[in-house]
Amino acid sequence: MKTRSVIKASLVALVASSTLLASQLYAADTTTDTEAKTASMYQKGDMHHGRKGGMHKMMHMLDLTAAQKTDVNAIMQKYQANRPERPTKEQRAEHRTEMLALITTAGFDEAKATEMAEMQQQKHLQKMLTHLKMQNEIYQLLTPEQQQTFQDQFNLGKGHKPRR
């Protein structure tokens, strides 16, 4: 007897929630222009875990003019074209095999480990330098007010607290 009432209550809750969801789907579009821009930004590629971050988010906050957007896109494309190719699946598998061999060998080959670490460090350094150059070029396009906004947002970035 109680099982039937639980099933009925569950069914009523399911119908009610379905009705609410359906009404939201058919509701009139009330998004503002800013919300529409943000939504379109998330629908494009280059998403990492459902969000765009970093420079894309920063550029959105700076309220760039059409000319600035064109210049920024040109700079980003220039650096993207010069970006080194991503290692192939086979190269990544080979690297993992080398690391596993280094880890599982009875005697630790410190010279080989140092060489591998230095190679990775060099790749990271080059990537970071390229990214900083790109950011510098973009920053130089900004007006003084936009530069101040850039600095403020940069200081509020991941893990940073506002300065007092």
Backbone as a printed PyTorch tensor [residue, N CA C, xyz], in Angstrom:
tensor([[[  0.8220,  -1.1850,   0.0000],
         [  0.0000,   0.0000,   0.0000],
         [  0.8680,   1.2520,   0.0000]],

        [[  1.8750,   1.2560,   0.8720],
         [  2.7580,   2.4090,   0.9300],
         [  3.5680,   2.5350,  -0.3620]],

        [[  3.8890,   1.4170,  -0.9600],
         [  4.6700,   1.4190,  -2.1880],
         [  3.9210,   2.1510,  -3.2930]],

        [[  2.6100,   1.9330,  -3.3810],
         [  1.8040,   2.6160,  -4.3940],
         [  1.8070,   4.1210,  -4.1810]],

        [[  1.6890,   4.5700,  -2.9420],
         [  1.6720,   6.0140,  -2.6780],
         [  3.0320,   6.6340,  -2.9780]],

        [[  4.0980,   5.8980,  -2.7320],
         [  5.4330,   6.3910,  -3.0590],
         [  5.5890,   6.5040,  -4.5730]],

        [[  5.1060,   5.5070,  -5.2950],
         [  5.1780,   5.5160,  -6.7580],
         [  4.3460,   6.6640,  -7.3140]],

        [[  3.1400,   6.8700,  -6.7660],
         [  2.2860,   7.9650,  -7.2270],
         [  2.9470,   9.3190,  -6.9540]],

        [[  3.5180,   9.4650,  -5.7770],
         [  4.1800,  10.7320,  -5.4350],
         [  5.3740,  10.9670,  -6.3590]],

        [[  6.1210,   9.9400,  -6.6500],
         [  7.2720,  10.0620,  -7.5550],
         [  6.8140,  10.4440,  -8.9520]],

        [[  5.7180,   9.8250,  -9.3890],
         [  5.1850,  10.1170, -10.7160],
         [  4.7000,  11.5610, -10.8010]],

        [[  4.0260,  12.0320,  -9.7730],
         [  3.5530,  13.4180,  -9.7410],
         [  4.7480,  14.3760,  -9.7570]],

        [[  5.7800,  14.0840,  -8.9980],
         [  6.9710,  14.9320,  -8.9770],
         [  7.6460,  14.9520, -10.3440]],

        [[  7.7010,  13.8220, -11.0080],
         [  8.3090,  13.7280, -12.3370],
         [  7.5250,  14.5470, -13.3490]],

        [[  6.1940,  14.4500, -13.3210],
         [  5.3530,  15.2090, -14.2460],
         [  5.5050,  16.7040, -13.9730]],

        [[  5.5290,  17.0860, -12.7080],
         [  5.6640,  18.5020, -12.3530],
         [  7.0050,  19.0620, -12.8200]],

        [[  8.0660,  18.3230, -12.6000],
         [  9.3830,  18.8140, -13.0290],
         [  9.4790,  18.8710, -14.5450]],

        [[  8.8770,  17.9150, -15.2330],
         [  8.8610,  17.9300, -16.6990],
         [  8.1080,  19.1410, -17.2180]],

        [[  7.0180,  19.4730, -16.5710],
         [  6.2260,  20.6320, -16.9620],
         [  7.0380,  21.9140, -16.7780]],

        [[  7.7340,  22.0170, -15.6720],
         [  8.5580,  23.2070, -15.4260],
         [  9.6730,  23.3360, -16.4620]],

        [[ 10.3100,  22.2260, -16.7620],
         [ 11.3830,  22.2520, -17.7590],
         [ 10.8500,  22.6100, -19.1430]],

        [[  9.7030,  22.0570, -19.4910],
         [  9.1180,  22.3390, -20.8040],
         [  8.7390,  23.8090, -20.9140]],

        [[  8.2050,  24.3790, -19.8490],
         [  7.8240,  25.7880, -19.8900],
         [  9.0450,  26.6820, -20.0610]],

        [[ 10.1800,  26.2900, -19.4910],
         [ 11.3970,  27.0700, -19.6610],
         [ 11.9100,  26.9630, -21.0900]],

        [[ 11.7470,  25.8080, -21.7040],
         [ 12.2020,  25.6340, -23.0810],
         [ 11.4240,  26.5020, -24.0560]],

        [[ 10.1270,  26.6330, -23.8170],
         [  9.2750,  27.3730, -24.7330],
         [  9.0980,  28.8280, -24.3290]],

        [[  9.7500,  29.2620, -23.2710],
         [  9.6410,  30.6530, -22.8290],
         [ 10.2940,  31.5670, -23.8600]],

        [[  9.8740,  32.8160, -23.8680],
         [ 10.4310,  33.7920, -24.8090],
         [ 11.8950,  34.0320, -24.4860]],

        [[ 12.6860,  34.3340, -25.5170],
         [ 14.1170,  34.5920, -25.3470],
         [ 14.2890,  35.9720, -24.7300]],

        [[ 14.8060,  36.0130, -23.5100],
         [ 14.9740,  37.2840, -22.8160],
         [ 16.4360,  37.5810, -22.5250]],

        [[ 17.3400,  36.9460, -23.2560],
         [ 18.7520,  37.1660, -22.9940],
         [ 19.1600,  38.5420, -23.4730]],

        [[ 20.0230,  39.1600, -22.7140],
         [ 20.5370,  40.4660, -23.1030],
         [ 21.6410,  40.2840, -24.1220]],

        [[ 22.0850,  41.3750, -24.7020],
         [ 23.1550,  41.3170, -25.6960],
         [ 24.4230,  40.7370, -25.0780]],

        [[ 24.7330,  41.1150, -23.8460],
         [ 25.9240,  40.6050, -23.1720],
         [ 25.8080,  39.1090, -22.9510]],

        [[ 24.6360,  38.6420, -22.5250],
         [ 24.4420,  37.2160, -22.3080],
         [ 24.5780,  36.4500, -23.6190]],

        [[ 24.0730,  37.0300, -24.7130],
         [ 24.1690,  36.3760, -26.0120],
         [ 25.6230,  36.2640, -26.4450]],

        [[ 26.3990,  37.3280, -26.2230],
         [ 27.8200,  37.2880, -26.5720],
         [ 28.5350,  36.2270, -25.7520]],

        [[ 28.2280,  36.1790, -24.4600],
         [ 28.8630,  35.2030, -23.5940],
         [ 28.4880,  33.7880, -24.0210]],

        [[ 27.2060,  33.5840, -24.3540],
         [ 26.7640,  32.2600, -24.7830],
         [ 27.4670,  31.8490, -26.0700]],

        [[ 27.5890,  32.7800, -27.0160],
         [ 28.2530,  32.4210, -28.2670],
         [ 29.7270,  32.1490, -28.0360]],

        [[ 30.3080,  32.8400, -27.0610],
         [ 31.7140,  32.6310, -26.7520],
         [ 31.9260,  31.1900, -26.2760]],

        [[ 30.9950,  30.6610, -25.5000],
         [ 31.1390,  29.3100, -24.9740],
         [ 30.8220,  28.2510, -26.0210]],

        [[ 30.1050,  28.6160, -27.0820],
         [ 29.7530,  27.6450, -28.1030],
         [ 30.8780,  27.4220, -29.0950]],

        [[ 31.8500,  28.3160, -29.1410],
         [ 32.9610,  28.1830, -30.0790],
         [ 33.9230,  27.1210, -29.5890]],

        [[ 34.9320,  26.8200, -30.4120],
         [ 35.9380,  25.8270, -30.0560],
         [ 36.8660,  26.3490, -28.9760]],

        [[ 37.9940,  25.6920, -28.8000],
         [ 39.0040,  26.0590, -27.8010],
         [ 38.4470,  26.0550, -26.3850]],

        [[ 37.5250,  25.1710, -26.0980],
         [ 36.9730,  25.1470, -24.7510],
         [ 37.6880,  24.0770, -23.9470]],

        [[ 37.9350,  24.4010, -22.7130],
         [ 38.5920,  23.4670, -21.8090],
         [ 37.6620,  23.2750, -20.6320]],

        [[ 37.1080,  22.1170, -20.5170],
         [ 36.1580,  21.7980, -19.4480],
         [ 34.9650,  22.7490, -19.4680]],

        [[ 34.5050,  23.0980, -20.6750],
         [ 33.2870,  23.8840, -20.7900],
         [ 33.4520,  25.3740, -20.6070]],

        [[ 34.6690,  25.8590, -20.4390],
         [ 34.8550,  27.2870, -20.2310],
         [ 36.0020,  27.7950, -21.0860]],

        [[ 35.8660,  29.0360, -21.4810],
         [ 36.9990,  29.7140, -22.0970],
         [ 37.5970,  30.5660, -21.0060]],

        [[ 38.8650,  30.6060, -20.9740],
         [ 39.4880,  31.4090, -19.9470],
         [ 40.6410,  32.1730, -20.5220]],

        [[ 41.5100,  32.6040, -19.6470],
         [ 42.7230,  33.2700, -20.0630],
         [ 42.4760,  34.4990, -20.8940]],

        [[ 43.1600,  34.5540, -22.0310],
         [ 43.1160,  35.7330, -22.8840],
         [ 41.7260,  35.9720, -23.4680]],

        [[ 40.9820,  34.9160, -23.7950],
         [ 39.6520,  35.0950, -24.3680],
         [ 38.7450,  35.8320, -23.3900]],

        [[ 38.7870,  35.4160, -22.1600],
         [ 37.9570,  36.0540, -21.1340],
         [ 38.4200,  37.4920, -20.9010]],

        [[ 39.7310,  37.6900, -20.8790],
         [ 40.2890,  39.0190, -20.6650],
         [ 39.8630,  39.9600, -21.7950]],

        [[ 39.9480,  39.5070, -23.0270],
         [ 39.5820,  40.3510, -24.1700],
         [ 38.1080,  40.7240, -24.1100]],

        [[ 37.2880,  39.8140, -23.6510],
         [ 35.8630,  40.0970, -23.5170],
         [ 35.6240,  41.2020, -22.4820]],

        [[ 36.3980,  41.1990, -21.4230],
         [ 36.2230,  42.1780, -20.3510],
         [ 36.7330,  43.5700, -20.7380]],

        [[ 37.5960,  43.6530, -21.7360],
         [ 38.2120,  44.9300, -22.1000],
         [ 37.3520,  45.7710, -23.0330]],

        [[ 36.2800,  45.2280, -23.5520],
         [ 35.3800,  45.9600, -24.4350],
         [ 36.1580,  46.5880, -25.5890]],

        [[ 36.7610,  45.7370, -26.3990],
         [ 37.5960,  46.1800, -27.5130],
         [ 36.7620,  46.7710, -28.6380]],

        [[ 37.3520,  47.7260, -29.3570],
         [ 36.7170,  48.2620, -30.5530],
         [ 36.8450,  47.2190, -31.6630]],

        [[ 36.1230,  47.4350, -32.7500],
         [ 36.1820,  46.4980, -33.8730],
         [ 37.6030,  46.4210, -34.4360]],

        [[ 38.2710,  47.5650, -34.5370],
         [ 39.6400,  47.5810, -35.0530],
         [ 40.5840,  46.8290, -34.1160]],

        [[ 40.4080,  47.0210, -32.8110],
         [ 41.2450,  46.3220, -31.8420],
         [ 41.0130,  44.8090, -31.9200]],

        [[ 39.7540,  44.4070, -32.0710],
         [ 39.4420,  42.9770, -32.1720],
         [ 40.1340,  42.3690, -33.3910]],

        [[ 40.0960,  43.0980, -34.4960],
         [ 40.7570,  42.6120, -35.7130],
         [ 42.2480,  42.4620, -35.4850]],

        [[ 42.8610,  43.4770, -34.8620],
         [ 44.3010,  43.4280, -34.5920],
         [ 44.6500,  42.2930, -33.6250]],

        [[ 43.8560,  42.1360, -32.5900],
         [ 44.1040,  41.0730, -31.6050],
         [ 43.9850,  39.7090, -32.2690]],

        [[ 42.9610,  39.5230, -33.0940],
         [ 42.8000,  38.2420, -33.7920],
         [ 43.9880,  37.9670, -34.7010]],

        [[ 44.4890,  39.0050, -35.3740],
         [ 45.6510,  38.8280, -36.2520],
         [ 46.8750,  38.4080, -35.4400]],

        [[ 47.0700,  39.0350, -34.2880],
         [ 48.2080,  38.6890, -33.4240],
         [ 48.0680,  37.2500, -32.9370]],

        [[ 46.8800,  36.8800, -32.4810],
         [ 46.6720,  35.5260, -31.9680],
         [ 46.8770,  34.4890, -33.0650]],

        [[ 46.4090,  34.7820, -34.2740],
         [ 46.5940,  33.8440, -35.3830],
         [ 48.0610,  33.7200, -35.7630]],

        [[ 48.7790,  34.8440, -35.7030],
         [ 50.2110,  34.8120, -36.0150],
         [ 50.9480,  33.8770, -35.0550]],

        [[ 50.6570,  33.9930, -33.7790],
         [ 51.3300,  33.1470, -32.7970],
         [ 50.8330,  31.7070, -32.8630]],

        [[ 49.5780,  31.5280, -33.1960],
         [ 49.0480,  30.1780, -33.3070],
         [ 49.6800,  29.4580, -34.5090]],

        [[ 49.9110,  30.1970, -35.5990],
         [ 50.5320,  29.5950, -36.7820],
         [ 51.9780,  29.1870, -36.5030]],

        [[ 52.6510,  29.9070, -35.6110],
         [ 54.0540,  29.6220, -35.2910],
         [ 54.2150,  28.6140, -34.1610]],

        [[ 53.1000,  28.1580, -33.6190],
         [ 53.1520,  27.2100, -32.5070],
         [ 53.6680,  25.8650, -33.0030]],

        [[ 54.5500,  25.2430, -32.2340],
         [ 55.0620,  23.9340, -32.6780],
         [ 53.9380,  22.8980, -32.7130]],

        [[ 54.1280,  21.9240, -33.5880],
         [ 53.1430,  20.8540, -33.7210],
         [ 53.0640,  20.0520, -32.4330]],

        [[ 51.8660,  19.6030, -32.1230],
         [ 51.6640,  18.7550, -30.9590],
         [ 52.2580,  17.3880, -31.2620]],

        [[ 52.9020,  16.7800, -30.2830],
         [ 53.4730,  15.4460, -30.5340],
         [ 52.3870,  14.4630, -30.9650]],

        [[ 52.7630,  13.5560, -31.8400],
         [ 51.8080,  12.5550, -32.3090],
         [ 51.5210,  11.5510, -31.1910]],

        [[ 50.5210,  10.7550, -31.4110],
         [ 50.1550,   9.7340, -30.4330],
         [ 51.3240,   8.7710, -30.2160]],

        [[ 52.0120,   8.4520, -31.2930],
         [ 53.1580,   7.5390, -31.2030],
         [ 54.3010,   8.1740, -30.4050]],

        [[ 54.5530,   9.4600, -30.6380],
         [ 55.6150,  10.1490, -29.8940],
         [ 55.2950,  10.2130, -28.4050]],

        [[ 54.0270,  10.4790, -28.0900],
         [ 53.6370,  10.5250, -26.6720],
         [ 53.7650,   9.1500, -26.0410]],

        [[ 53.3830,   8.1090, -26.7740],
         [ 53.5040,   6.7370, -26.2610],
         [ 54.9740,   6.3880, -26.0400]],

        [[ 55.8310,   6.8070, -26.9700],
         [ 57.2650,   6.5440, -26.8390],
         [ 57.8290,   7.2550, -25.6000]],

        [[ 57.3820,   8.4830, -25.3720],
         [ 57.8440,   9.2350, -24.2000],
         [ 57.4070,   8.5380, -22.9080]],

        [[ 56.1610,   8.0740, -22.8790],
         [ 55.6710,   7.3490, -21.6990],
         [ 56.4730,   6.0760, -21.4740]],

        [[ 56.8130,   5.3820, -22.5620],
         [ 57.6080,   4.1540, -22.4640],
         [ 58.9800,   4.4600, -21.8830]],

        [[ 59.5990,   5.5460, -22.3510],
         [ 60.9120,   5.9420, -21.8210],
         [ 60.8230,   6.2760, -20.3350]],

        [[ 59.7700,   6.9860, -19.9500],
         [ 59.6110,   7.3380, -18.5350],
         [ 59.4060,   6.0820, -17.6930]],

        [[ 58.5720,   5.1650, -18.1860],
         [ 58.3230,   3.9280, -17.4470],
         [ 59.6050,   3.1190, -17.3080]],

        [[ 60.3860,   3.0570, -18.3740],
         [ 61.6580,   2.3330, -18.3100],
         [ 62.5840,   2.9830, -17.2900]],

        [[ 62.5960,   4.2970, -17.2550],
         [ 63.4360,   5.0220, -16.2980],
         [ 63.0020,   4.7260, -14.8630]],

        [[ 61.7130,   4.6680, -14.6530],
         [ 61.1640,   4.4440, -13.3060],
         [ 61.3680,   2.9980, -12.8530]],

        [[ 61.1740,   2.0520, -13.7550],
         [ 61.1660,   0.6430, -13.3570],
         [ 62.5290,  -0.0440, -13.4180]],

        [[ 63.5370,   0.6390, -13.9370],
         [ 64.8690,   0.0510, -14.0120],
         [ 65.4420,  -0.1000, -12.6030]],

        [[ 66.1860,  -1.1860, -12.3950],
         [ 66.7610,  -1.4530, -11.0760],
         [ 67.6820,  -0.3180, -10.6270]],

        [[ 68.5250,   0.1590, -11.5130],
         [ 69.4110,   1.2720, -11.1780],
         [ 68.8880,   2.5390, -11.8350]],

        [[ 68.7770,   3.6070, -11.0770],
         [ 68.2220,   4.8570, -11.5950],
         [ 69.2670,   5.5710, -12.4370]],

        [[ 68.9190,   5.9080, -13.6810],
         [ 69.8120,   6.6070, -14.5980],
         [ 69.5500,   8.1110, -14.4580]],

        [[ 70.2980,   8.7350, -13.5590],
         [ 70.0840,  10.1500, -13.2670],
         [ 70.3940,  11.0260, -14.4770]],

        [[ 71.3720,  10.6750, -15.2750],
         [ 71.7180,  11.4620, -16.4580],
         [ 70.5450,  11.4740, -17.4500]],

        [[ 69.9360,  10.3130, -17.6750],
         [ 68.7990,  10.2220, -18.5900],
         [ 67.6040,  11.0010, -18.0380]],

        [[ 67.3610,  10.8900, -16.7410],
         [ 66.2600,  11.6150, -16.1070],
         [ 66.4800,  13.1190, -16.2240]],

        [[ 67.7080,  13.5610, -16.0090],
         [ 68.0330,  14.9790, -16.1160],
         [ 67.8230,  15.4600, -17.5470]],

        [[ 68.2450,  14.6610, -18.5080],
         [ 68.0780,  15.0180, -19.9180],
         [ 66.5970,  15.1680, -20.2690]],

        [[ 65.7820,  14.2100, -19.8210],
         [ 64.3450,  14.2700, -20.0930],
         [ 63.7080,  15.4940, -19.4330]],

        [[ 64.1000,  15.7650, -18.1960],
         [ 63.5460,  16.9140, -17.4760],
         [ 63.9510,  18.2270, -18.1510]],

        [[ 65.1930,  18.3070, -18.6000],
         [ 65.6570,  19.5230, -19.2640],
         [ 64.9500,  19.7430, -20.5970]],

        [[ 64.6650,  18.6670, -21.3180],
         [ 63.9280,  18.7950, -22.5790],
         [ 62.5290,  19.3480, -22.3280]],

        [[ 61.8550,  18.8180, -21.3210],
         [ 60.5210,  19.2880, -20.9750],
         [ 60.5660,  20.7390, -20.5060]],

        [[ 61.5620,  21.0610, -19.7230],
         [ 61.7190,  22.4190, -19.2140],
         [ 61.9510,  23.3950, -20.3710]],

        [[ 62.7340,  23.0160, -21.3550],
         [ 63.0080,  23.8600, -22.5090],
         [ 61.7350,  24.0990, -23.3260]],

        [[ 60.9460,  23.0500, -23.5090],
         [ 59.6810,  23.1850, -24.2290],
         [ 58.7500,  24.1470, -23.4970]],

        [[ 58.6750,  23.9880, -22.1840],
         [ 57.8070,  24.8460, -21.3740],
         [ 58.2850,  26.2990, -21.4230]],

        [[ 59.5770,  26.5020, -21.3340],
         [ 60.1440,  27.8470, -21.3830],
         [ 59.8100,  28.5240, -22.7130]],

        [[ 59.9830,  27.8110, -23.8010],
         [ 59.7030,  28.3800, -25.1240],
         [ 58.2330,  28.7330, -25.2660]],

        [[ 57.3720,  27.8490, -24.7930],
         [ 55.9260,  28.0940, -24.8600],
         [ 55.5480,  29.3210, -24.0380]],

        [[ 56.1220,  29.4520, -22.8570],
         [ 55.8090,  30.5810, -21.9930],
         [ 56.3120,  31.8970, -22.5890]],

        [[ 57.5200,  31.8850, -23.1450],
         [ 58.0590,  33.0950, -23.7700],
         [ 57.1870,  33.5460, -24.9370]],

        [[ 56.7590,  32.6150, -25.7520],
         [ 55.9000,  32.9390, -26.8910],
         [ 54.5850,  33.5350, -26.4140]],

        [[ 54.0080,  32.9450, -25.3800],
         [ 52.7400,  33.4370, -24.8410],
         [ 52.9040,  34.8490, -24.2720]],

        [[ 53.9830,  35.0970, -23.5640],
         [ 54.2130,  36.4240, -22.9950],
         [ 54.4450,  37.4680, -24.0910]],

        [[ 55.1380,  37.0920, -25.1650],
         [ 55.3280,  38.0110, -26.2950],
         [ 53.9840,  38.3800, -26.9050]],

        [[ 53.1210,  37.3790, -27.0820],
         [ 51.8040,  37.6240, -27.6510],
         [ 51.0030,  38.5720, -26.7540]],

        [[ 51.0180,  38.3180, -25.4580],
         [ 50.2910,  39.1770, -24.5290],
         [ 50.8250,  40.6010, -24.5590]],

        [[ 52.1440,  40.7530, -24.6820],
         [ 52.7410,  42.0810, -24.7400],
         [ 52.2780,  42.8280, -25.9910]],

        [[ 52.2530,  42.1540, -27.1340],
         [ 51.7940,  42.7930, -28.3640],
         [ 50.3360,  43.2380, -28.2380]],

        [[ 49.5140,  42.4010, -27.6520],
         [ 48.1070,  42.7440, -27.4790],
         [ 47.9710,  43.9110, -26.5080]],

        [[ 48.7210,  43.8780, -25.4290],
         [ 48.6520,  44.9440, -24.4200],
         [ 48.9940,  46.2960, -25.0410]],

        [[ 49.9410,  46.3260, -25.9620],
         [ 50.3620,  47.5790, -26.5830],
         [ 49.2620,  48.1840, -27.4520]],

        [[ 48.2870,  47.3830, -27.8710],
         [ 47.1740,  47.8870, -28.6810],
         [ 46.1050,  48.5900, -27.8410]],

        [[ 46.1330,  48.3770, -26.5440],
         [ 45.0550,  48.8580, -25.6730],
         [ 45.1960,  50.3400, -25.3440]],

        [[ 44.0560,  50.9510, -25.0600],
         [ 44.0520,  52.3290, -24.5740],
         [ 44.5340,  52.3170, -23.1270]],

        [[ 44.9320,  53.4800, -22.5770],
         [ 45.3680,  53.4980, -21.1680],
         [ 44.3100,  52.9530, -20.2000]],

        [[ 43.0390,  53.2400, -20.4630],
         [ 41.9780,  52.7270, -19.5820],
         [ 41.8920,  51.2040, -19.6810]],

        [[ 41.9840,  50.6850, -20.9020],
         [ 41.9460,  49.2430, -21.0880],
         [ 43.1800,  48.5830, -20.4750]],

        [[ 44.3190,  49.2510, -20.5590],
         [ 45.5320,  48.7160, -19.9480],
         [ 45.3660,  48.6160, -18.4350]],

        [[ 44.7290,  49.6210, -17.8310],
         [ 44.4980,  49.5760, -16.3880],
         [ 43.5490,  48.4310, -16.0390]],

        [[ 42.4880,  48.2570, -16.8350],
         [ 41.5570,  47.1450, -16.6180],
         [ 42.2900,  45.8180, -16.7540]],

        [[ 43.1630,  45.7150, -17.7680],
         [ 43.9510,  44.5040, -17.9730],
         [ 44.7770,  44.2090, -16.7290]],

        [[ 45.4640,  45.2230, -16.2120],
         [ 46.3120,  45.0370, -15.0260],
         [ 45.4790,  44.6250, -13.8180]],

        [[ 44.3360,  45.2840, -13.6450],
         [ 43.4720,  44.9460, -12.5070],
         [ 42.9850,  43.5000, -12.5990]],

        [[ 42.5340,  43.0990, -13.7800],
         [ 42.0340,  41.7340, -13.9590],
         [ 43.1570,  40.7090, -13.8430]],

        [[ 44.3310,  41.0650, -14.3240],
         [ 45.4730,  40.1640, -14.2220],
         [ 45.8080,  39.9120, -12.7540]],

        [[ 45.7680,  40.9680, -11.9410],
         [ 46.0610,  40.8240, -10.5100],
         [ 44.9790,  40.0430,  -9.7790]],

        [[ 43.7660,  40.0450, -10.3130],
         [ 42.6740,  39.2850,  -9.6910],
         [ 42.6140,  37.8600, -10.2180]],

        [[ 43.5480,  37.4900, -11.0850],
         [ 43.5620,  36.1680, -11.7200],
         [ 43.6400,  35.0400, -10.7240]],

        [[ 43.8110,  33.8580, -11.2500],
         [ 43.7920,  32.6270, -10.4580],
         [ 44.6680,  32.7190,  -9.2150]],

        [[ 44.0400,  32.5870,  -8.0690],
         [ 44.7820,  32.4840,  -6.8170],
         [ 45.3380,  33.7820,  -6.2710]],

        [[ 45.0960,  34.9000,  -6.9500],
         [ 45.6380,  36.1650,  -6.4620],
         [ 44.5770,  36.9210,  -5.6990]],

        [[ 44.9940,  37.5870,  -4.6670],
         [ 44.0970,  38.4230,  -3.9030],
         [ 44.3420,  39.8750,  -4.3060]],

        [[ 43.3120,  40.7180,  -4.2660],
         [ 43.5230,  42.1160,  -4.6220],
         [ 44.5120,  42.7740,  -3.6650]],

        [[ 45.3280,  43.6600,  -4.2220],
         [ 46.2980,  44.3700,  -3.3790],
         [ 45.6040,  45.4810,  -2.6180]],

        [[ 46.0990,  45.7320,  -1.4280],
         [ 45.4940,  46.8010,  -0.6260],
         [ 46.4320,  47.9470,  -0.4910]]])
